[in-house]
Amino acid sequence: MKSFTATKNDDGVRLSRFCEKICPAMPKSMLYKSFRNKRIKVNGKKQDADYRINCGDLIELYINDEFFAEATEKNELAKKEYKNQLDIVFEDENLLLVYKPQGLLCHSDNKNEENLIDIITSYLENKGEYSSVNENSFTPALCNRIDQGTEGIVIAAKNYKALADMNEIIRENLLSKRYICVTNKAVNGHFTAFLTRNKQTKKVTVTSKPINKDSKDISTIIKIINSKNGFNLIECILITGRTHQIRAHLSYLGAGILGDKKYGIAYKGLKSQLLCAYKVVFSDIPENNVLTYLSGKEFSLENSFVQSYFDKL
C-alpha cells in the first residue's frame, strides 16, 4: 500500500486520472477492478473513479508496488541536456509561451527523442517551480500543438488549474491563433470547406462537400500581408482548428505553401513548410477563469524563419 496527500495541482482532478498517473504500468481494466474491490480509498473511505480530488485529501492505494512510477525515473528529465534552448515569449506563475523551431517535436513517444514538453519540464525542474518527485499526478502540459515542421508559439501550463482554464478558453474560442506562410499564389478572403483525414496515410483531403461521416467543416481567414517576385506572405486565422488545416486548405485553393512536400510546393531544398504560428490573441475571458488577466492581450514573435526567408526572396 502507498498513500499520497493531494497537492493544489491535484485539486479538482478526477480520481481515476490521478491513479493512472501514479500507476502508469497498471492496465486500466485492473485499475477499475481495484475501485470496485475497494482497494482505492480517499480519507479512509471508498470513492468512485469519477470523484474529484480536493487539496489535502489522503489517497490510499492498496496496489502492488511494481505498478507505481519510481521517483528516480520521474527525475530523469531535470538532469538531461538538450540541444534546443528554451526561447520564452511570455512567462508568469501560470503559463509559458515559448517559440518552437522547425524540426522539434511537441511530444514524442520515443524517450530518447528531444521534444518541447521535455525541455519545458526540465526548465521548470531546474528553476524550482516544478518537482516531478514531489508532485503526485500533474506534469507541465502543452495547451496547443503545432506540426514538427511548423515553427511558432506554443502555450504550456505550469499548474493544473491553468491547464484546465486554458483548455476552456480554447474550447470557447476565446483564443485566436494566427499564422504566416509563404505561397506562390495570392489568396485573400474567408474560405470554408470540408476536411477528411486518412488514418492510414496520415494525410487529409479538402473538398467542397463532405465525402463521408468523418468529414469535418473547416473555416480559414486568409489575408495577404506582402507580395514580391511572384511570392506572397500570407496571414491565416484559424476559425476551426483541424489537423493540417492551413496546409491542406491553401493547397485546395491552389496556393500551396513553399517547402511543404505533403501538400504544397518543394522549393530550393527547404526541409519544412514555410509556416509559422506567429501570434496568439485573447478575447474577453470570464472573471471566474484564473487566466482572466489575459483578456485583450496578444503575444507575437519578433522574428521568425518564415519572415526572414520571405524578406530574402
C-alpha positions as CSV (number, residue, x, y, z in Angstrom):
1,M,0.0,0.0,0.0
2,K,1.1,3.5,-0.8
3,S,-0.5,6.8,0.3
4,F,-0.4,10.3,-1.2
5,T,-1.5,13.7,0.1
6,A,-3.2,15.7,-2.7
7,T,-1.5,18.9,-3.6
8,K,-3.0,22.1,-5.1
9,N,-2.2,20.6,-8.6
10,D,-4.4,17.6,-7.7
11,D,-7.3,19.8,-6.7
12,G,-10.3,19.1,-9.0
13,V,-8.6,16.1,-10.8
14,R,-10.6,13.0,-11.3
15,L,-9.5,10.2,-9.0
16,S,-9.1,7.8,-11.9
17,R,-6.8,10.2,-13.8
18,F,-4.8,10.7,-10.6
19,C,-4.4,6.9,-10.2
20,E,-3.4,6.5,-13.9
21,K,-0.6,9.0,-13.4
22,I,0.6,7.4,-10.1
23,C,0.4,3.9,-11.5
24,P,1.4,4.1,-15.2
25,A,2.2,0.4,-15.5
26,M,-1.2,-0.7,-14.4
27,P,-3.7,-1.8,-17.0
28,K,-6.9,0.2,-16.9
29,S,-9.0,-2.9,-16.5
30,M,-7.1,-3.8,-13.4
31,L,-7.3,-0.2,-12.1
32,Y,-11.1,-0.1,-12.4
33,K,-11.3,-3.5,-10.8
34,S,-9.4,-2.0,-7.8
35,F,-12.1,0.7,-7.5
36,R,-14.8,-2.0,-7.4
37,N,-12.8,-4.1,-4.8
38,K,-12.3,-1.0,-2.5
39,R,-8.5,-1.1,-2.9
40,I,-8.5,2.7,-3.6
41,K,-9.7,4.9,-0.8
42,V,-9.8,8.7,-0.1
43,N,-9.7,9.8,3.6
44,G,-10.2,6.2,4.6
45,K,-13.4,5.7,2.6
46,K,-14.2,4.0,-0.8
47,Q,-14.6,6.5,-3.6
48,D,-15.7,6.2,-7.2
49,A,-13.4,6.7,-10.2
50,D,-15.2,10.0,-11.0
51,Y,-14.6,11.5,-7.6
52,R,-13.0,15.0,-7.8
53,I,-10.0,15.3,-5.5
54,N,-9.6,18.1,-3.0
55,C,-6.3,19.5,-1.9
56,G,-5.3,17.8,1.3
57,D,-7.1,14.5,0.6
58,L,-5.3,11.4,1.8
59,I,-5.4,8.9,-1.1
60,E,-4.5,5.3,-0.3
61,L,-3.8,2.7,-3.0
62,Y,-3.7,-1.0,-1.9
63,I,-1.9,-1.9,-5.1
64,N,1.3,-3.9,-5.8
65,D,4.5,-1.8,-5.8
66,E,5.5,-2.7,-9.4
67,F,2.7,-0.6,-10.8
68,F,3.9,2.7,-9.3
69,A,6.2,5.2,-11.0
70,E,9.6,5.3,-9.4
71,A,10.9,8.7,-8.2
72,T,14.3,8.1,-9.8
73,E,12.6,7.6,-13.2
74,K,10.5,10.7,-12.8
75,N,13.5,12.9,-12.1
76,E,15.5,12.0,-15.3
77,L,14.3,15.0,-17.3
78,A,15.8,17.5,-15.0
79,K,19.3,16.0,-15.5
80,K,19.2,15.7,-19.2
81,E,20.9,18.2,-21.5
82,Y,19.1,19.4,-24.7
83,K,20.3,20.8,-28.0
84,N,17.4,23.2,-28.2
85,Q,17.4,26.0,-25.7
86,L,14.0,27.3,-24.5
87,D,13.0,30.6,-26.3
88,I,10.5,32.3,-24.0
89,V,7.9,34.7,-25.4
90,F,6.0,35.2,-22.2
91,E,6.1,33.7,-18.7
92,D,4.2,34.1,-15.4
93,E,3.3,31.8,-12.5
94,N,0.6,30.0,-14.6
95,L,1.9,29.8,-18.2
96,L,4.8,29.7,-20.5
97,L,4.5,30.8,-24.1
98,V,7.6,29.6,-26.0
99,Y,8.9,29.5,-29.5
100,K,9.1,26.1,-31.1
101,P,11.6,25.9,-34.0
102,Q,11.1,23.9,-37.2
103,G,12.1,20.2,-36.7
104,L,11.4,20.0,-33.0
105,L,8.5,17.7,-31.9
106,C,6.0,18.9,-29.4
107,H,5.7,15.5,-27.8
108,S,7.5,12.2,-28.5
109,D,6.8,8.5,-27.7
110,N,10.5,7.8,-28.0
111,K,12.2,8.6,-24.7
112,N,15.4,9.4,-26.5
113,E,13.9,11.9,-29.0
114,E,14.2,15.5,-28.0
115,N,10.9,17.3,-27.7
116,L,9.4,20.5,-26.5
117,I,7.5,19.3,-23.4
118,D,10.5,17.5,-22.0
119,I,12.6,20.7,-22.5
120,I,9.9,22.8,-20.7
121,T,9.6,20.3,-17.8
122,S,13.4,20.2,-17.4
123,Y,13.5,24.1,-17.4
124,L,10.8,24.2,-14.6
125,E,12.5,21.5,-12.6
126,N,15.9,23.3,-12.6
127,K,14.1,26.6,-11.9
128,G,12.5,25.0,-8.8
129,E,8.9,25.7,-10.0
130,Y,8.1,22.1,-10.5
131,S,9.2,18.9,-8.9
132,S,8.4,15.6,-10.5
133,V,9.3,13.8,-7.3
134,N,7.0,15.8,-5.1
135,E,4.1,16.1,-7.5
136,N,1.6,13.3,-7.5
137,S,-0.2,13.4,-10.8
138,F,0.5,16.7,-12.5
139,T,3.2,17.3,-15.1
140,P,3.6,20.5,-17.1
141,A,1.4,20.2,-20.3
142,L,1.1,21.8,-23.7
143,C,-2.3,23.6,-24.3
144,N,-1.8,23.6,-28.1
145,R,0.4,21.8,-30.5
146,I,1.9,22.5,-34.0
147,D,3.4,20.2,-36.5
148,Q,7.1,19.2,-36.3
149,G,7.8,21.1,-39.5
150,T,6.0,24.3,-38.4
151,E,7.6,26.9,-36.2
152,G,5.9,29.2,-33.8
153,I,4.3,29.9,-30.4
154,V,3.2,27.0,-28.2
155,I,1.4,27.5,-24.8
156,A,2.4,25.4,-21.8
157,A,0.6,25.3,-18.4
158,K,2.6,25.2,-15.2
159,N,-0.2,24.0,-13.0
160,Y,-3.4,22.0,-13.2
161,K,-5.8,25.0,-12.8
162,A,-4.1,27.0,-15.5
163,L,-4.2,23.9,-17.8
164,A,-8.0,23.4,-17.2
165,D,-8.8,27.0,-17.6
166,M,-6.7,27.5,-20.8
167,N,-8.4,24.4,-22.3
168,E,-11.7,26.1,-21.5
169,I,-10.5,29.3,-23.2
170,I,-9.6,27.3,-26.3
171,R,-12.9,25.3,-26.3
172,E,-14.9,28.5,-26.1
173,N,-12.9,30.1,-29.0
174,L,-11.6,32.9,-26.7
175,L,-8.1,32.5,-28.2
176,S,-7.3,33.4,-31.8
177,K,-4.2,31.6,-33.3
178,R,-2.6,33.3,-36.3
179,Y,-0.1,32.0,-38.8
180,I,2.1,33.4,-41.5
181,C,3.2,31.4,-44.5
182,V,4.7,31.9,-48.0
183,T,2.9,30.8,-51.2
184,N,3.3,31.3,-54.9
185,K,-0.3,32.4,-55.4
186,A,-2.2,35.3,-53.9
187,V,-5.3,34.3,-51.9
188,N,-7.4,36.6,-49.9
189,G,-10.8,36.1,-48.1
190,H,-12.8,33.9,-45.8
191,F,-12.9,30.3,-47.0
192,T,-14.9,27.3,-45.9
193,A,-14.7,23.7,-47.0
194,F,-14.6,20.1,-45.6
195,L,-11.6,18.1,-44.4
196,T,-11.3,14.4,-44.2
197,R,-8.4,12.6,-42.6
198,N,-7.0,9.3,-43.8
199,K,-5.7,7.5,-40.7
200,Q,-3.6,5.1,-42.8
201,T,-1.7,7.7,-44.8
202,K,-1.9,10.4,-42.0
203,K,-2.9,12.8,-44.7
204,V,-6.0,15.0,-45.1
205,T,-8.2,15.8,-48.1
206,V,-10.1,19.1,-48.5
207,T,-13.3,19.1,-50.6
208,S,-16.3,21.4,-51.2
209,K,-18.7,18.9,-49.7
210,P,-18.3,16.2,-47.1
211,I,-17.2,12.8,-48.6
212,N,-18.1,10.6,-45.6
213,K,-19.2,10.7,-41.9
214,D,-15.7,11.6,-40.8
215,S,-15.6,14.8,-42.9
216,K,-15.4,18.0,-40.8
217,D,-16.1,21.5,-41.7
218,I,-13.2,24.0,-41.8
219,S,-13.1,27.7,-41.8
220,T,-10.0,29.8,-42.5
221,I,-9.5,33.6,-42.9
222,I,-6.6,34.4,-45.3
223,K,-5.1,37.8,-45.8
224,I,-2.2,39.0,-48.0
225,I,0.4,40.8,-46.0
226,N,3.0,41.4,-48.7
227,S,3.8,40.3,-52.2
228,K,7.1,40.4,-54.2
229,N,8.8,38.5,-57.0
230,G,5.8,36.2,-57.5
231,F,5.6,35.2,-53.9
232,N,3.2,36.1,-51.2
233,L,3.5,36.4,-47.4
234,I,0.0,35.4,-46.1
235,E,-1.6,35.6,-42.7
236,C,-4.0,32.7,-41.9
237,I,-6.5,32.9,-39.0
238,L,-8.0,29.6,-37.9
239,I,-11.7,29.7,-37.1
240,T,-11.7,25.9,-36.8
241,G,-8.5,24.1,-35.9
242,R,-8.3,20.8,-37.7
243,T,-5.3,18.6,-38.5
244,H,-3.1,20.2,-41.2
245,Q,-5.9,22.6,-41.9
246,I,-3.9,25.6,-43.2
247,R,-1.6,23.5,-45.3
248,A,-4.4,21.4,-46.9
249,H,-6.8,24.3,-47.3
250,L,-4.3,26.5,-49.1
251,S,-3.4,23.6,-51.4
252,Y,-7.0,23.1,-52.2
253,L,-7.2,26.8,-53.1
254,G,-4.2,26.4,-55.4
255,A,-1.8,28.3,-53.1
256,G,0.4,25.6,-51.7
257,I,3.0,26.6,-49.1
258,L,6.6,26.7,-50.1
259,G,8.6,23.8,-48.6
260,D,5.5,21.7,-47.9
261,K,6.3,18.4,-49.5
262,K,3.0,16.8,-48.4
263,Y,0.5,19.4,-49.6
264,G,2.4,22.3,-51.1
265,I,5.5,23.0,-53.2
266,A,9.0,21.7,-52.8
267,Y,11.3,24.7,-53.2
268,K,15.1,25.1,-53.3
269,G,16.0,22.5,-50.7
270,L,13.6,23.7,-48.0
271,K,13.3,20.9,-45.4
272,S,10.0,22.0,-44.0
273,Q,7.0,24.2,-44.9
274,L,7.3,28.0,-44.5
275,L,4.6,28.2,-41.9
276,C,4.8,29.9,-38.6
277,A,2.3,30.3,-35.7
278,Y,3.4,33.8,-35.1
279,K,0.7,35.3,-32.9
280,V,-2.0,34.5,-30.3
281,V,-4.7,36.9,-29.4
282,F,-7.0,36.6,-26.3
283,S,-10.5,38.0,-26.3
284,D,-12.7,38.6,-23.2
285,I,-12.1,35.8,-20.6
286,P,-14.7,35.3,-17.8
287,E,-13.7,36.6,-14.4
288,N,-14.1,33.1,-12.8
289,N,-11.2,31.9,-15.0
290,V,-7.8,32.1,-13.4
291,L,-6.4,33.5,-16.6
292,T,-8.9,36.3,-16.9
293,Y,-6.0,38.8,-16.7
294,L,-5.0,37.8,-20.3
295,S,-8.2,39.4,-21.7
296,G,-7.4,41.6,-24.7
297,K,-3.7,40.7,-24.7
298,E,-1.8,39.4,-27.7
299,F,1.6,37.9,-28.0
300,S,3.7,37.6,-31.1
301,L,7.1,36.6,-32.4
302,E,9.5,39.5,-33.2
303,N,11.5,37.3,-35.6
304,S,10.7,34.0,-37.4
305,F,12.4,31.9,-40.0
306,V,9.4,32.4,-42.3
307,Q,9.6,36.2,-42.2
308,S,13.3,36.2,-42.7
309,Y,13.1,33.8,-45.6
310,F,10.4,35.9,-47.4
311,D,12.5,39.0,-46.9
312,K,15.3,37.4,-48.8
313,L,13.2,36.2,-51.8
